[in-house]
């Protein structure tokens, strides 16, 4: 078999079958993955959540992950935000002619591993090959279905004055890692993406603390963008304390040099939670016992005043607006 | 920590005569807003955002020159990101790029030179704006190009120096907050001379919250005592003599020229251009750029903002037609511009 993907692999004939066997069937084997035109699945008992997401990250491989892991985490985490246990996923690949077969297999292997960790099954897939220059490397779209836990109901609209704003870990690592991986700035620093499937820790949290108001994945636009979205959706203000926001030293160093605000850099394994004040301590206790969320911290509160605004309390005790996100931040980070 | 708390309480409780303090550096402007420092000042202390953001003081004609190079000469424009969105008379580099002009963002002049070396078939022009802190890197880039025999790299200079600008601005303020990184290079002779013989007081400050509040507290305490003074509040980094090597490098490659400051006008001897022996690295000479006057949006009052004559909110365009997404003037484009800082961080008086 060739060591790069060619247009023939997308033509639907023998070579397409070879590609599917070698790469996808090998890694996505499970009882629902068939040669038929669609998978036949048992329906969950409760309410379902469904989501879809496209991934075009450049470069496709970066410290701590690759586009395959990212594409599973993205959909798993979107379902997780609704309190939904991820059940089934599909994936559609658009691959540029000439893409390395070995890298494609690494991507598929990462997807297999990440899906297994999150307990989700890849039930169907599609492969298209685009001519050289008509796509860049490998693009993946994933779609997922999950079953919402009994008694859990989350939405940005539920944010209420008094709620604690929690981040599940230090922020801005994915955006920084991608920035460094592109090597546009000639800066050397050891920053790995935070990319991780968060169903397990959030499931543990929701079992003990089902009354969480909001769970939101802080991907494109980062935590700051998510907070502004929620402030608008719920018609509340959000007050943050600069000194409580966890940022890794390496990320601080890089963002300081480039004049970037970590609150606006993407996270792929860090979420923002809004939790009623009375539940804050137990939420933090559960999160800190789990992997991926051991660094959970309260960074601020919801207020009735300053509706639609995020206010920052600075290290000298003064208050300013957190600048509202705008313009192009970093393209192609997910 | 104690020192910072004491400085904060001095600034909160100051009850001396009204004092205007002009920060002349865009990085100071941005940090003062980001830290919310205006919000803790006594009502008798007025901060004025001066002309120290290189993007903000760069004239429209300069953008027109860059667009002309890209569109008429097919040059690859290498630039710091902020400049891309600054409106020219007709177009910005952003709109030119959308129509096919080659505009690339780089992080330093040396990166620009490296890009030129890797792309020998492109005519590369670096947009060399900035003050004493960045001018040495532009000189190093040209030096490297000479060393490496790179013939497709040149500078479009709009480098500026502060001394003449201090002189031109001195009636707009009672004292200057001098930028530490500029004086780390140029030394302290100019601010000392201004205090001793021109009745212009000032303090030199670093960039952290602690360094800024400390310097401001020193400034108002001395102002209340009366007389003219200069205090170096950033001695860790700023030495009397500065960095003579950097100054010598710039002097050996560049010479002063008159320069146009957006909204302020021509200031004699306030610009820097490459000396005759480096003429082939000077884009204006190399490409015979015609003189471009540049026109600004008639309603834009950036000029008065830069001179501290009005607050950004007093400009009729502010926050209405002029926003960071659709800037009419340069002060709204750059993250160091006064208008952008007001817009993004809010006016502390309106914050609940």
Interface residues (C-beta under 8 A of the other chain):
Chain A: X184 X185 X186 X237 X258 X259 X305 X306 X311 X312 X314 X315 X316 X317 X318 X319 X320 X321 X323 X324 X326 X327
Chain B: X4 X8 X33 X34 X35 X36 X37 X38 X39 X40 X107 X111 X209 X213 X324 X325 X335 X344 X345 X346 X348 X351 X352
